[in-house]
Amino acid sequence: AGDGKPSVRWACVRERPSGCASRASGEAMEEPPPATVPVPTEFGKGLRCCINCKLVKTLQQFLEEGCENCAFLGIEGDRERMFDCTTTNFSGVVSLMKPKESWSAKWLRLDKKTAGCYALQVNAEMPEHIQDILEDAAR
């Protein structure tokens, strides 16, 4: 568009955002992206995932923003707590734009989480003192 604003076009195939045209019609309609999504700013060895909810972000993102799904853990700004509650020992990543509408999010039991990137498998356990916090939060 000539108004100086970037134009976002969606090519919708399976789980198309509401308002998107079907692929068969050959049209893609403009639609704003979903609300802010905590997507990792870089990929590689610097990625960590929350052991509790599997959200994947960089070390710096966890320190600055905490975990959007697990605010009760108090990761934001606490380096020691961040290392207790996150791990680099995970495999596979799935990105979810609209977890409430996604069949894959339901299948992975992530449909009640915030949009973002999630580990498929986490190979770590929470320390005992953090498990106590989780139990208190569940009550």
C-alpha positions as MATLAB code, in Angstrom:
seq = 'AGDGKPSVRWACVRERPSGCASRASGEAMEEPPPATVPVPTEFGKGLRCCINCKLVKTLQQFLEEGCENCAFLGIEGDRERMFDCTTTNFSGVVSLMKPKESWSAKWLRLDKKTAGCYALQVNAEMPEHIQDILEDAAR';
ca = [
       0.000    0.000    0.000;
       1.172    3.522   -0.709;
       0.394    4.821    2.792;
       3.773    3.782    4.219;
       2.267    1.005    6.367;
       3.471   -2.559    5.796;
       0.909   -4.787    4.157;
       0.292   -8.212    5.651;
      -1.259  -10.842    3.407;
      -2.311  -14.249    4.669;
      -2.298  -17.315    2.484;
      -4.748  -19.451    4.398;
      -4.808  -23.200    3.994;
      -6.186  -25.241    6.897;
      -6.814  -23.190   10.009;
      -7.511  -19.914    8.332;
      -8.073  -16.817   10.431;
     -11.650  -15.588   10.421;
     -12.210  -13.324    7.456;
      -9.605  -15.056    5.283;
     -10.703  -16.266    1.898;
     -10.427  -19.933    1.084;
      -7.420  -21.062   -0.905;
      -9.661  -22.337   -3.673;
     -10.846  -18.799   -4.458;
      -7.251  -17.741   -4.986;
      -7.720  -14.630   -2.840;
      -5.980  -13.760    0.381;
      -7.520  -11.031    2.478;
      -5.606   -8.668    4.710;
      -6.013   -9.269    8.416;
      -4.011   -7.911   11.328;
      -1.758  -10.377   13.127;
      -2.875  -11.662   16.550;
      -1.935   -9.890   19.779;
       1.713   -9.805   20.788;
       3.212  -13.264   20.797;
       6.341  -14.118   22.834;
       8.325  -15.603   19.947;
      12.040  -16.316   20.428;
      14.138  -13.488   18.991;
      16.864  -15.913   17.925;
      17.125  -19.630   17.412;
      19.967  -21.909   18.431;
      21.614  -22.919   21.667;
      20.328  -19.838   23.508;
      16.757  -21.131   23.636;
      15.201  -22.256   26.906;
      11.792  -23.619   27.734;
       9.640  -23.320   30.823;
       9.620  -26.734   32.491;
       6.041  -26.225   33.673;
       4.251  -25.060   30.495;
       6.863  -25.715   27.737;
       6.937  -22.110   26.451;
      10.144  -21.538   24.445;
      11.975  -18.204   24.567;
      15.523  -16.929   24.862;
      17.258  -16.581   28.213;
      17.039  -12.794   27.905;
      13.294  -12.911   27.120;
      12.619  -15.043   30.206;
      14.639  -12.620   32.362;
      12.918   -9.528   30.969;
       9.344  -10.833   30.533;
       9.109  -13.964   32.668;
       6.766  -16.739   31.546;
       3.388  -15.508   30.304;
       1.704  -18.763   31.362;
       3.406  -19.120   34.742;
       3.622  -15.603   36.227;
       3.231  -17.140   39.707;
       6.741  -18.630   39.372;
       8.312  -15.155   39.529;
      10.897  -15.743   36.801;
      10.953  -12.130   35.587;
      14.123  -10.388   36.756;
      15.279  -13.322   38.926;
      18.180  -15.099   37.198;
      18.405  -17.934   39.746;
      14.654  -18.620   39.599;
      14.785  -18.477   35.790;
      17.472  -21.190   35.743;
      15.431  -23.293   38.217;
      12.239  -23.081   36.128;
      13.614  -23.320   32.579;
      15.834  -25.741   30.717;
      17.758  -26.093   27.470;
      17.029  -29.828   27.511;
      13.984  -30.060   25.238;
      13.203  -31.299   21.753;
      10.908  -30.200   18.965;
       9.130  -26.869   18.710;
       5.605  -26.033   17.610;
       4.395  -22.479   17.011;
       0.830  -21.611   17.958;
      -0.848  -18.431   16.725;
      -4.391  -19.115   17.971;
      -4.219  -21.903   20.560;
      -7.954  -21.797   21.367;
      -8.828  -22.503   17.718;
      -6.019  -24.920   16.850;
      -6.666  -28.671   16.721;
      -2.926  -29.279   17.180;
      -2.917  -27.135   20.342;
      -5.826  -29.188   21.680;
      -4.030  -32.417   20.783;
      -0.879  -31.211   22.596;
      -2.958  -29.835   25.506;
      -1.702  -26.309   24.870;
      -5.069  -24.791   23.938;
      -5.333  -22.852   27.219;
      -1.846  -21.340   26.875;
      -0.832  -18.018   25.344;
       0.178  -17.941   21.674;
       3.876  -18.617   21.118;
       6.439  -21.356   20.547;
       6.289  -24.513   22.657;
       8.573  -27.510   23.158;
       7.119  -30.866   22.173;
       9.114  -32.718   24.813;
      10.857  -31.455   27.950;
      13.577  -33.611   29.476;
      13.911  -31.945   32.871;
      12.117  -31.782   36.201;
      11.360  -28.844   38.446;
      13.424  -28.634   41.629;
      11.528  -29.661   44.752;
      11.205  -26.130   46.146;
       9.576  -25.014   42.865;
       7.225  -28.024   42.895;
       5.902  -26.704   46.219;
       5.047  -23.392   44.503;
       3.261  -25.289   41.729;
       1.208  -27.248   44.261;
       0.222  -24.037   46.078;
      -0.791  -22.414   42.764;
      -2.967  -25.430   41.888;
      -5.031  -25.012   45.055;
];
